[in-house]
Amino acid sequence: MFLHTHPYQPFLFSEATKLIVGTLPPPRFTTGELKLEDVDFCYGSKNGMLWPILDKIFHLDLKFETTKFAIEQRKNFLLDQKIGVCDIVASAERTKIDASDLGMQNVQLRDMLFYLSEYPNVKTILFMGGNSKNGPEYFFRKLVKESNLELSVISDVVPRIHEFVHPSTKNSIRTVSLTAPSGAANRAIGSLADYKRLKKENPQFNTMDYRVMQYRPFFEM
């Protein structure tokens, strides 16, 4: 059994107003066996799409390499845009060593409500995936339910938006369930009526374009 622990502490600071929340990076980030184009930082997998999406939205000219410069580029962007990162899974066990959320067992969660009380300027949570089993929203809903809190529906159209009141800060915090920035979500995107319409209008339109379009308003606001 492989113990998949999160290799990074939450990237949090007092000015943060948005929070990116996912689950775990690929196991090689835990074991330190990074690939050449990996970046040793949150969402740094060469196969991940979050940083390429943000690169397109903000014209960052990011480097995709295992260097300190690439890490600093990402940290500076997050600080400048007041965006924190706090994945919800602290550790999980796996029988198969891969990055599948469904493959996680005996999952240990981070106390997201505690972090939100420590950083009260956060008003928006950006989930890197929806409410499918073992996704970030799925686990967050478990925490909310255990605390007897209620997620109110703001929009039930992808990306789904909910809102809740933090029990200690009394802040209204909005959650946005963005389509996961991973290849595994491409099939789900392809089945969406909105994507099919846009693809028909422009045959060059692809799943990356769709994510850029979806993510833009929530990262730019």
C-alpha positions in Angstrom: 0.0 0.0 0.0 1.4 3.4 -1.0 0.9 6.3 1.4 0.3 9.3 -0.8 1.1 12.4 1.3 0.7 16.0 0.0 4.2 17.3 -0.6 3.3 21.0 -0.2 2.0 23.1 2.7 -0.9 25.3 1.9 0.2 28.5 0.1 -1.7 31.0 2.2 -1.2 34.6 3.1 -3.4 37.3 4.8 -4.3 39.2 1.6 -5.6 36.2 -0.2 -9.2 36.6 -1.4 -9.5 33.4 -3.5 -8.5 29.9 -2.8 -7.6 27.1 -5.3 -8.7 23.8 -3.8 -7.9 20.4 -5.4 -6.9 17.0 -4.0 -3.3 15.6 -4.4 -0.6 16.1 -7.1 0.7 12.9 -8.8 2.6 10.5 -6.6 5.9 11.4 -8.1 5.7 14.8 -6.4 5.5 12.9 -3.1 8.5 10.7 -3.9 10.5 13.5 -5.5 10.9 11.8 -8.9 9.9 14.8 -11.0 10.1 14.9 -14.8 12.0 17.5 -16.7 9.0 19.8 -17.4 7.5 19.4 -13.9 7.6 22.4 -11.6 8.2 21.6 -8.0 5.2 23.5 -6.8 1.4 23.3 -6.5 -0.2 22.0 -9.8 3.3 21.7 -11.3 2.7 18.5 -13.2 3.8 18.7 -16.9 0.5 17.0 -17.7 -1.6 19.4 -15.6 -3.6 22.2 -17.3 -4.1 24.8 -14.5 -0.9 26.8 -15.1 -1.2 26.6 -19.0 -4.8 27.9 -18.5 -3.6 30.8 -16.3 -0.7 31.5 -18.7 -3.2 32.0 -21.5 -5.6 34.2 -19.4 -2.9 36.4 -17.9 -0.1 36.2 -20.6 2.4 35.2 -17.9 5.1 33.7 -20.2 5.6 30.9 -17.6 8.5 28.5 -17.7 7.6 24.8 -17.5 10.7 23.4 -16.1 12.1 22.1 -12.8 13.8 25.4 -11.7 13.5 27.8 -8.8 12.7 30.5 -11.4 9.6 28.6 -12.5 8.5 28.3 -8.9 9.0 32.0 -8.2 7.0 32.9 -11.3 4.0 31.1 -9.9 4.4 32.3 -6.4 4.7 35.9 -7.6 1.6 35.6 -9.7 -0.5 34.1 -6.8 0.7 36.9 -4.5 -0.1 39.6 -7.0 -3.5 38.2 -7.8 -4.3 37.5 -4.1 -4.9 33.8 -4.8 -4.0 31.1 -2.3 -3.7 27.3 -2.7 -4.9 24.8 -0.2 -5.7 21.3 -1.5 -8.2 19.5 0.7 -6.4 16.1 1.0 -3.5 15.7 3.4 -2.9 12.1 2.6 -4.4 8.9 1.2 -3.5 5.3 0.7 -3.3 3.7 -2.8 -3.1 0.1 -4.0 -2.2 1.4 -7.5 0.3 4.2 -7.7 -1.4 6.7 -9.9 -3.1 10.1 -9.7 -6.7 8.9 -9.8 -9.0 10.5 -7.3 -11.1 7.4 -7.2 -8.1 5.3 -6.3 -7.7 7.2 -3.0 -8.5 5.2 0.2 -8.4 6.0 3.9 -8.3 9.7 3.0 -7.2 12.2 5.6 -8.5 15.7 5.0 -7.1 19.1 5.8 -9.3 21.2 8.1 -10.5 23.7 5.5 -12.8 25.5 7.8 -9.9 26.2 10.2 -7.8 27.7 7.3 -10.8 29.8 6.3 -11.1 31.1 9.8 -7.3 31.9 9.9 -7.5 33.7 6.5 -10.8 35.6 6.7 -10.2 37.7 3.5 -10.9 34.5 1.4 -14.4 35.0 -0.1 -14.2 32.6 -3.1 -13.1 28.9 -3.2 -12.2 27.6 -6.7 -12.6 23.8 -6.7 -10.5 22.1 -9.3 -13.3 19.7 -10.2 -16.9 19.0 -9.4 -18.8 16.9 -6.9 -17.8 13.5 -8.3 -16.6 10.9 -5.8 -13.3 11.9 -4.1 -13.2 15.2 -5.9 -12.4 18.4 -3.9 -16.0 19.5 -3.7 -17.1 16.0 -2.7 -14.7 16.1 0.3 -15.6 19.7 1.1 -19.3 18.8 1.3 -18.4 16.1 3.8 -16.7 18.7 6.0 -19.6 21.1 5.7 -22.1 18.4 6.6 -20.1 17.3 9.6 -20.2 21.0 10.8 -23.9 21.3 10.3 -23.5 24.0 7.6 -25.5 24.4 4.5 -24.4 25.0 1.0 -26.9 27.2 -0.8 -27.2 26.9 -4.6 -26.4 30.1 -6.5 -26.1 28.5 -9.9 -26.7 24.9 -10.9 -25.2 25.3 -14.4 -21.6 24.3 -15.0 -19.5 25.7 -13.4 -21.8 25.2 -10.4 -21.8 27.9 -7.7 -22.7 27.6 -4.0 -22.5 29.7 -1.0 -22.2 29.1 2.8 -21.7 31.2 5.9 -18.5 30.4 7.9 -19.5 29.5 11.5 -16.8 31.6 13.2 -16.1 34.5 10.9 -19.7 34.8 9.7 -18.3 35.5 6.2 -20.3 34.5 3.2 -18.0 32.4 1.1 -18.8 31.4 -2.5 -17.6 28.1 -4.0 -17.1 27.6 -7.7 -16.8 24.0 -9.1 -14.6 24.5 -12.2 -14.0 21.6 -14.7 -10.9 19.8 -13.5 -7.7 20.9 -15.2 -6.7 17.3 -16.1 -7.0 15.1 -19.2 -9.4 12.8 -17.4 -12.1 15.6 -17.6 -11.9 16.0 -21.4 -14.6 13.4 -22.0 -17.0 15.2 -19.6 -16.3 18.5 -21.4 -17.0 16.8 -24.8 -20.4 15.7 -23.7 -21.5 19.2 -22.7 -24.1 20.8 -25.0 -22.4 24.2 -24.7 -19.1 22.7 -25.8 -20.7 20.9 -28.7 -22.3 24.2 -29.8 -19.0 26.1 -29.7 -17.1 23.3 -31.4 -19.7 23.3 -34.2 -19.4 27.1 -34.6 -15.5 26.8 -34.6 -14.0 23.3 -35.4 -10.7 24.6 -34.0 -12.2 25.1 -30.6 -10.9 22.5 -28.1 -11.1 21.5 -24.5 -8.3 23.8 -23.4 -10.1 26.7 -25.0 -13.3 25.7 -23.2 -11.4 25.7 -19.8 -9.8 29.1 -20.5 -13.3 30.5 -21.3 -14.8 29.0 -18.1 -11.9 29.9 -15.8 -11.4 33.5 -17.0 -14.2 35.3 -15.2 -13.5 33.6 -11.9 -9.8 34.3 -11.8 -10.1 37.8 -13.2 -12.9 39.0 -10.9 
